Amino acid sequence: MPASRSNPPSAAATSLARQAVPAGTSRHGSHAPSASGNAAKLSSAAPARTEPTVPVAVISADKAVRNQLAARIKAASGLGLVGSYDRPEAAQTDLAKMQRGVAIIHDASPGLVPRLAAKLKCLAGAAAVVIYAACLDTAVIFASLAEGACGCVAESAPPDQLRQAISEAGRGRVFLCNLAEWEVRERLKELAAAAGSKPLTEKEAQVCLWLVGHQEKVLPFLLSLRTSTVHTHVERVYAKLGAHSREQFLGLLCRRR
């Protein structure tokens, strides 16, 4: 019997999936600028300082959405609008000039979002990508992150969550809005139930959230845990979900219900 799904979080709820990479490490293990905070509150806070403006490109085939997002970027402190474009190819030249820039990719069609993310990364690998979509299911979320996106934000999310996603992406960190994290956690419950396993513990669920955007080898540093401890958590997660590798784990998560 499939696990029952709980109610989605309210728009004003605080996201628990603010997966920040500690100072000196990017989501893929390479060096990145220092920053503070993370989802599990496992890294110490950095001294307060003035953050540089994050250049942002808006990409959407919907003109109304482009204008709305552009207005938000202009009004937000710490963000600077590079331009708004109807497709990734139109943004290629400007994106190539961006330093630590972020591209917001919007599309109303969930199946198209991951392909857009992959296409944009191919055109301009220097730009971090935040997916902004009307429909965020687990297939979209995990496929987007697997293709290199740094964040997923639902259209229904409060403006401050989009701003935070952009800021996190500019630092090379991963951000999931409230609804995206809820979808992930519900999917983990369903997979554990389908495998006849006990539900994941909170620590195991947190490890899963990190494992989506990071290789296991960098998790000990990101979570401030021993390598053996992280490996034990990962192995327990795999056993409960019926996976034998990170590839199988991601495959299960990406599979549509």
N, C-alpha and C positions, 0 to 999 in steps of 0.2 A: 504494500500500500504506500503510495507516495506521501512524503512528509507534507503536512499542512503548512501553507504559507501564511506568515503573519502580515499584518497591515503595513504598508509602506510608511516610511517616516514622514513627518510633517516637513514642509519646506523650510521652516525656521530652525529645525533641529541642527545640532552641531555635528558635523561629519567626523567619524572616527577613522576615516581612511585617508587622512592627510599623511601620506607616506613620504616623509622627508628623508633625504639621504644626508647623513651627518657630514660635517665639514670635511672637505677634501675628497669626497667620493661621489661619482655620478651613479645613475641607475644601472649602468653597465660596468661599474667598478673603476672607471677612469677618474682622473682628478677633476673637481668642479669647485667653484667659488664657495667659501664657507657660508653657512646659513644656520638658522636655529629652528628647533622644534621637530617633532615627528608624531605620527599617529599614536604610537604606543607610549609616547612621552619617555623614550629611552635615551635620548641624547640631550646633553646640557645646552642651555641657551647661550647664544653668542652675545657679546656686548652690543648695545643699541648703536646703530649707525645709519647714515643716510644711504638709501638704496638707489642705484642708478636707474634711469628710466628704461623700461623694457619696451623695445620696438615691437609692434603688433601688426600683423597683416590679417585682414578678414576675408575669408573666401566662402562664397555662397552663391548659388544660382538664383536665389530668391532676393530680389532687390530690396524688398521691405526689411528682410532680416539683416541684410548687409548694412542698411542705413541705421537700423536699431543698434546693432553691435558697434558700428563706428561711433555712434553717439555715446554709447557706454564707455568706450575706450577713451574718447576725448575728455569725458567728464571724470574719469578715474585718475587719482594721483598715482604717480609712479609708472604710468603706462603712456606710450606714445603711438599714435596711429601712423603706420607707414602708408597704408592704402587699403582700399576694398576692391575685391576682384570677383568675377563671376566664375572663374575656374582656376585651378592651380597653375596652368601654363601661363596665364596672364600675369601671375605674380612672380614668375621665375626670376626675372632680372632684378627686381627689388629685393626678393628674398636672399639672393646671392650676396647682396651687400650688407645684410643685417648681421650684427654682432650679438650673439646670444638672443636672437629674436624668437618670437613665437607666432605661429600661424594658427588661427582659429578656423577649423573646417566645419561648416554646417551643411547638413543635408537632411531632408525630411524622410529619405528612404534609408532605413537601417542597413540594408544589404549593400548599399553603395558607399557608406562611410569608411569601412576599412580599406576598400580599394582606393578611395581618395587619399587616405592617409599614406598608404604605400606609394602612391604616385607622387605625392608631394615630397616624401622623404627621398625619393629617387631624383626628383628635380632639384631639390635644395636641402641636402642633408644637414646643413648648419642650423636650420630652423626647427625648433621644437614644435610639436603639434598638439593642440587641444581639440578634441572632438566635441562639438556642440550639436546635440541632436534632439529631435522631438521624441524619439523612442529609444530608450536605453535598456536593452535586454542584455543578458550575460554574453550572448554570442557577439553582439556589437562591441561590448566593453572589452572582452578578452581578445577578440580579433584585432581591435584597434590597438591595444597595448602591445600585442605580439608583433604588429607591423611597425612599431616604433613610436606610437603616440605617447605623450606624457600625461595625459589627463582625459577624463570624460565628464561632461557636465550636461545635465538635462536642461531643456529650454525652460522648464518649470522651476528650476533652481533659483534662489535669490541672487541678485546681481553680485553680492559680495563673494559668492562661491565661484562665479566665473572669474572675477578679478583674482581671487586667490589661486585658482587653477593656472591662470596665466603667469602669475608671479612665481609659483612653484616650478612651472615648466621652464621659465627663464633661468632658473637655477639648476636645471637638469634633474628635477625631482618629479615624483608621480603624485597626482591628486585625483581622487574620486569624490564626486559630489555625494550628498546623502543618499539619493535614489540609487546611484551606481553601486555604492557599498552595500546597500540593502539587497539589491539584486544578487550580488556576489555571495553574500552570506546565505540567502535563501537557496541559491544553487548548491552551495556546499552541503546544506541540510538535506536537500533532495538526493544528492549523490551518495551521501553516507547512508541514507535510508534505503536507497535502491541496492546498495551493496550489502545490506543487512548488518550494518555496523552501528556502533553507538555514535551519537552526535559528536562533532569535533569540540574540543575544549576551546575556551577563549584564546589561549596561547596558540593552539594549533590553527585557529581561524586567522589570527594575526599573521602567523607564518605564511599561510596561504596567500594573504593579501600581498605580502612582500615577494613571495615566490613568483607571482604573476609577472612582475616587472623586473626581477633580478635573478641572476644565476645563484644557485645555492652556495657557491664558493665565497660570495661576498656577503652573505647574510650574517655570519658571525660578527663582522665588524659593524654592519648596519644595526644589528640588534643588541650589540654589546654582550654577546653570549659566547661561550666556548664552542669551538667547531663541533665537538662531539655532541653537545647539547642540541645544537641546531640540527645536526644530522639525525638525531633521535626523533625530534619533532617532525622533520620532513618524512622520515620513514613511517612514522605513525600515521601521518596524513595520507601518504600513498596507500598504506594498508587499509585504512578506513574507506577510502574512495575507490579502491580497486585499481590503482595505477602502479606502475613499476618504474616510471621515470618522469622527469619533468615534462617531456614531450607528451606522454600519455596523460599526465595531469592536465596540461593545457588543452589537450584534445577533448577531454571529458567536459571541461568547463566551457569550451567554445561550441560544443554540440548543441544544436537547438533542441528545445523540448519537443 
